[in-house]
Amino acid sequence: MRECNIAAGVRLSLLMLPICMLASCQTAKVAEPCDVLVAINPKPSTNSYIIANDRQTAVSIAQHRGRFQAYHCDGT
């Protein structure tokens, strides 16, 4: 009787293996660049202030704008 239970358990394990392997192969949707990039359009006076007082932030904003335009997130 015990041998029968072990054999049934082995068969069940072998049947479940492909199902588990298929379930683990699900791919997650990768975010598109435009899903996370947003337009940054400060007023001209704000631009001037940032350039004069925080050059690193000004450079980061310019790089962000470049990526935003390169990916055509503005709809063009």
MOHU-V861445 format. One record per residue. N is the residue number from 1. PSI is psi in degrees with one decimal (NA if undefined). Layout:
n: {N | N}
psi: {PSI | PSI}
This chain:
n: {1 | 2 | 3 | 4 | 5 | 6 | 7 | 8 | 9 | 10 | 11 | 12 | 13 | 14 | 15 | 16 | 17 | 18 | 19 | 20 | 21 | 22 | 23 | 24 | 25 | 26 | 27 | 28 | 29 | 30 | 31 | 32 | 33 | 34 | 35 | 36 | 37 | 38 | 39 | 40 | 41 | 42 | 43 | 44 | 45 | 46 | 47 | 48 | 49 | 50 | 51 | 52 | 53 | 54 | 55 | 56 | 57 | 58 | 59 | 60 | 61 | 62 | 63 | 64 | 65 | 66 | 67 | 68 | 69 | 70 | 71 | 72 | 73 | 74 | 75 | 76}
psi: {-41.8 | -38.4 | -35.4 | -41.3 | -38.7 | -44.4 | -40.3 | -39.2 | -39.6 | -44.4 | -42.5 | -41.4 | -42.6 | -33.9 | -34.4 | -24.6 | -51.6 | -35.3 | -44.5 | -38.7 | -41.1 | -38.4 | -30.8 | -8.0 | 11.8 | 134.6 | 140.3 | 147.6 | 127.0 | 135.5 | 138.8 | 150.1 | -37.8 | -12.6 | -24.8 | -17.2 | 132.6 | 153.6 | 133.5 | 107.5 | 76.5 | 159.1 | 155.7 | -38.1 | -35.3 | -41.8 | -47.7 | -42.5 | -45.0 | -43.9 | -40.9 | -32.4 | -16.6 | 77.9 | -39.8 | -42.5 | -38.7 | -42.6 | -42.7 | -41.0 | -42.0 | -41.7 | -40.2 | -44.3 | -38.9 | -44.5 | -42.4 | -44.2 | -37.0 | -35.8 | 0.8 | 41.5 | -15.6 | 5.2 | 3.0 | NA}
